[in-house]
Amino acid sequence: MSARPRSNSFHYTLRGGVGALTSEGPEGCPVLRGGPTRWPRGRAIFLRRADRVAAFATDTADFSDDDLVTVQHREGQVYLDVSDKPAPDDFAADLRKLQRSAVCDGCPAWGRCPGLFDPSGDEVFSRDDAVVAAMLAGLRGAVLDVGCGHGPYGDVLGALAASGSITYVGVDPDAAQVAGLRARWPWATLRMGTAEGIDPSERFDHVLVLRSWNHLADPSRAASSFARALRPGGTLLVADNVAFGLVRSRKQAARAEGGPASFEHYRNDDAHEALATLAPTGLTLIDRWDVTPSTSNQWWVRLRKT
């Protein structure tokens, strides 16, 4: 599904109780007692509720079985939805990260079972986002922000513009988003436009692609535009998110499916896939942040034009 928008998330819906957890080890797990291979790995997940275990499953056709296993087990991007919204819009408040339970340690079915998960005590979204904000705070010079519409870092960028540390140009294809930012960001120069349509005569010290990489219809062409727009020594910062799974009640799932959310992503690239697309530009990698089971679903890469 590379030629049209696709989903960047899916939900596991409650299917019912599995049984009692009788000890803090595999021998006490009702999933192991009942036969873990009854449940497809990646398409099911088990959640501990006190001393009981509940089963959740997904029927999504937007992701392959391999995709689902990657999201759940390799990247560890499954979350408990604790909101009453059709779609979470404040991940730090609306979602609780889930992690593989210690009950699974040493289980003979570890690699075959969907796994028992517990809520993590870590608030990973704000923690990981602070790393991006810190990089932005160090910017100086002319800045181009591609896909600026939602303005997630306006406080940081606005302070830099007010101090004269940066001049800021934001580009977005959504007229309503641009109009909204104009009302909130009097310090910004804002334009309607696309990543591929950057004025070839303009040059910037920094190009930002913040949570808009996976919205690009033609990332290879856009990457060439980013590289051309940079002055020698300038940097490109790309930050975006991989797909994630939400564990929901039946009511939450029904509300989400009836909500107004629309597909906006053309892909769910990770840092490795983005770097492969950026490789032909000749930009040099400075550093990167990859998604792992201990992080949020946000990744970033930073590159320099030599």
N, C-alpha and C positions, 0 to 999 in steps of 0.2 A: 504494500500500500504506500508507494512513494509518490504517486502522482496526485493524490488527493488527501485532505486532512484526515487524521485518525485520532484515536483516543490515546491519552497519556496515563490512564489509570483504569482500574477495574475494581469490582467489589466481590468479596467473599460474603455470602449471605448465610445467616444462621439456618442450619438444617436440623438441629436437635442435639439432645444430650447423648453422650457416649457412655458415661459411667463414672464411678467414683475413683479418685486417685487415692490409693490405699497406702502409698509410701513415696518417699522422695527419690525414687529410682525407677529404672525401667520395669522392674518386676511388679511395681504397683500401678503401672499405667494401663488404663482400660483400652487404649488404642492397641497396644501390643497384645493384650489378652484377646481382643476381638479380631485381630488380623489386620495389620496396617496396610497391606496391599489392596484391601477392599477400596481404599480411597486413593485416587490418582495424585501422585506427587506433583505439586505445582497448582493443581486445581482444587485442592482441599487444604485446610489448615485447622489446627486444634488449639483452643484457647482454654487456659485454666481459669476456673471461676471458683475461688475458695478451694474446696476439696473435690470439686466436680470438673469434668472436661466436656466442653461443647464442640461440636463440629460445624464448620462453615465451609462453603464450596462456591465455586464460580462456574458459570456456564458461558463466559465470554467467548466470542468468536473473533474479537479484535486482536487477540494475542495467541500465538502458537503455544503448544505445550512446553517447548523448549524455552520460549520467552518467559512463561510463568515460573518455571523452575529457576531461571536466572534471577528474576525479580525477588522471589521468595527466599532462595537459598544462597545464591552466589553473591548477590548484592544486598540481601537482607532488607529490602524496602517494602515492608508490610507494616501497616499502622491500624490501630483501633480508632475508629471515628467516634469521638465523644461529643459531637455537635448535633444540633437539630436543623442544620442547613442542608439545602439540596446539594451544595458542593462546598467543601471547606475553602475559605478564603483567608484564613489566618492559621497557617499550619501549626504554629507554636501553641496556639490555644485549642485548636479543633482536633488535633491528632496526637495519639500516644504511640510512640515507637514500640514495636513488638520484637522480642528477641527469643531465640531458641532456648527453651527451658533447660535448667540443669538436670531436670528429671531425665532428659534424653541422653545424658552423658553415659557412654559405655553401652548404649542400646545396640543389640545386634541388627536392628532394622533401621539404623540411623540413615543410611543412604537410600533406603526404599520408602520410608515413611514420610508423609507430609510434615510431620513434626508437631510437637507441643510447644506453644509459644506463651510467654509471659510479657506483660507490659514492662518496658524499661523505665528506669528512673531518670534517664537522660533526656533533656530537651535539646535535640540535635539541630533544629532548624535555626534558632537564634544564634547558637554557638557557631555553626558553619557560616551563617550569613555575616557574622562579625568579621570573619577573615576577609571576605570580599569588601566589606565597608572599610576595613583598614587599608587595603590596597588602594581603594578609591581616594581615601584621605591623603594619600601621598602624591596624587597627580598634580602636575604643574604644566601650564601652557594651554594650547588649543585642544579641546576635547570634542570628539564626535560620538554621539550616543545613538546607535542604530536600533530601532525598535524600542523607543523610549516610552511608549504609550502609558504603561502602568506606573512608571516613575517610582520604583521601589526604593531608590537610594536618593531621593530628593533632598533629604535633610543634609546629607554629606556633601552632595554636589552643590546645593544652594549656598552652603557656608563657604565653600571654596570660591564660588563665583562672586559672592559678596565681598570677600577679602581681596579679590583681584588675582588670586592664585591661578584661576583658569578662566578661559572664555569657553562657553558651552553652546554647542549646536546639537539639537535633538531632532531625529528624523523618525517618522512613523507613518505607515500607510492608512491608518484609521483616523478619519477626520474628527470624529467625536472625541477620541483620546487626545488628539492634538489640541482641540479647543479646550478640553478640560485642563490640560497642563498649562495652557496660556493663562488661564484664570488663576492658577495656583502658583505658577513660576514666573513672575515678572522679570527675573534675572536671566531667563533662558531665551535663546533664539531657536524657534521651533518651526519645523517645516513638514509638510506632507511629502512623503516620498518612500521609496523602497531601497533596500540594501544594494540592489543591482544598479540603481539610478543615481548613485552618489556623483556629484559634479566632478568630472575628472580633472578639473583645474585646481580644486581645493586640496590643501595639505593640512594635516593635523599632527599633533604630538602624541595623541592617544586616540584609539578607536575602541569603543565599548560595545559589546554585544551581550547584554545582560538579560538572560531568560528569553531571548528572542532567536537564538540559533536554530532551535527545532521548529520555529515558525517560518523559516526561510524556504521559499519554494525551490530555489536553485542555489544551494549553499556553495557549490564550486564557483559559480559566477560571482556570488557575493564575496567570497574569500578573495578573489582577484581584486575586487573593488576596495576591500579593506586594505590590502597590501599597497595598492596604488595610492590610497589616500594618506598613507603614513609618510612622514618625513624620515630621513635616515636617523636611526636611534630611537624612533618612536615605538610605542608598544600597542599590542592588540590584546585585550582581555575579553575572553568568551566565557560566560557562565550560564549553565542551563541545568535541566533536570532529566533524570531517567524516569521511566515508568514506575508506578508504585501501585500496591494493592491495599484496599481499605476493607477492614473487617467491620461488618455492619449487621444490624438487626434487619428483619424483614421490612419493618416500617421505614427505617432509614434508606434501605435500598429502593423501595417503591418511591419514596420522595425524591431520591436522586434521579431515578429514571424518568420521572415526570417533570423534572426541573428544566430551567431555561438554558443550561450549559450547552455549548456547541463545540465541535471538534475544531481545534486550531493548530495542532501540531502536524507537520508533514513527516516527522520521524521522532524517535526517542533516543537520539545519539547519546553515547557516553563520551568521556574525554578521549579515549582511544580512537573512536570513530571520527570525532571532530578533528583530531590531529591528522588523521589520514586524509581528510578532505583539504586541510590547510597545507599539507606538505608541499604541493606544487608551487605555493607562493614564495618559497625560499625563506620565509620568516624563521627565526631561530627560537626554539623553545627556551623560556626562562625557568618556568616551574609549572606544576600542575597539581590538581587535587582530584583524586579519584573517589568514586562511590564505593563504599564497603559496608558490611553489616554494622559497623560502629559509627557510620556517618548518616547524615540526611541523604536525600536523593539528589542533592545539588553537587555538580562537579564544576571545575573551572580549569582553563589553560591560559597561560600568559606567554606571549611571544614578542620578539623585538625584530625590527627591521634594521639590518646592518648597512 
